[in-house]
């Protein structure tokens, strides 16, 4: 897999902890699954480490389609990170 640029979107308390709503990122060749993406993001800085402290609870959508952490990323235009959904 080659490097590519993707639009990252952050929602709710993830956005609050990382301090931005969206950004353009170049993903490294080593990031090929959703789980690898979350672990890579967590290493970026203290804000991302706090937001993705527990990566298993983060929900991820590739081009507005929710996906599993084991899924291949492929080359989406947009990746969104969400906190767990709660009902009520």
matplotlib code that plots the C-alpha trace (Angstrom):
import matplotlib.pyplot as plt

x = [0.0, 1.3, 0.9, -2.2, -3.9, -7.2, -9.7, -10.0, -13.1, -13.3, -16.6, -17.8, -15.3, -12.7, -12.8, -12.6, -9.6, -7.6, -8.5, -9.6, -12.7, -11.0, -7.6, -5.9, -3.5, -0.9, -1.2, 2.0, 2.4, 2.4, -1.2, -3.4, -6.2, -8.5, -6.8, -3.4, -4.8, -6.0, -2.7, -0.8, -3.0, -2.6, 1.2, 1.0, 0.8, -0.6, -4.0, -4.4, -3.1, -5.9, -8.6, -7.6, -6.6, -8.9, -9.0, -11.4, -14.3, -13.7, -16.1, -14.7, -16.4, -14.7, -16.5, -19.5, -19.7, -19.1, -16.5, -14.8, -11.3, -9.9, -11.1, -8.7, -8.6, -8.2, -8.1, -11.1, -11.6, -12.8, -12.3, -14.4, -13.8, -16.7, -17.0, -19.2, -22.9, -25.2, -28.9, -31.6]
y = [0.0, 3.5, 6.6, 8.7, 11.8, 11.4, 13.8, 12.9, 14.0, 13.9, 13.9, 14.7, 14.2, 12.9, 16.3, 18.0, 16.0, 16.4, 20.0, 19.9, 19.0, 17.8, 17.7, 16.3, 13.5, 11.5, 8.0, 6.0, 2.7, 0.8, 1.7, -0.7, -1.6, 0.5, -0.8, 0.2, 3.6, 4.1, 2.9, 5.2, 8.2, 7.6, 8.0, 11.5, 13.5, 13.8, 15.0, 12.0, 9.6, 10.9, 10.7, 7.2, 5.8, 2.9, 2.3, -0.6, 1.7, 4.1, 3.7, 4.4, 5.2, 5.0, 7.2, 7.3, 3.5, 2.2, -0.5, -3.0, -2.5, -5.5, -4.1, -2.9, 0.9, 0.9, 4.4, 6.3, 10.0, 10.4, 8.7, 9.7, 8.8, 8.6, 7.8, 4.9, 5.5, 5.6, 5.1, 6.5]
z = [0.0, -0.9, 1.1, 0.4, 1.8, 3.5, 5.2, 8.9, 10.8, 14.7, 16.6, 20.1, 22.9, 20.4, 18.7, 22.1, 23.2, 19.9, 19.6, 15.9, 14.0, 10.8, 9.0, 5.9, 6.8, 4.8, 6.1, 6.1, 4.2, 7.5, 8.2, 6.4, 8.8, 11.0, 14.2, 12.8, 12.0, 15.6, 17.1, 14.8, 15.6, 19.3, 18.9, 17.3, 20.5, 24.0, 22.7, 20.4, 23.1, 25.5, 22.8, 21.7, 25.1, 24.6, 20.8, 21.0, 22.0, 19.1, 16.1, 12.7, 9.3, 6.0, 3.4, 5.8, 6.2, 9.7, 9.7, 12.0, 13.4, 11.5, 8.2, 5.5, 5.1, 1.4, 0.0, 1.3, 0.8, 4.4, 7.7, 10.7, 14.3, 16.8, 20.5, 21.5, 20.8, 23.8, 23.8, 26.0]

ax = plt.figure().add_subplot(projection="3d")
ax.plot(x, y, z, "-o")
ax.set_aspect("equal")
plt.show()
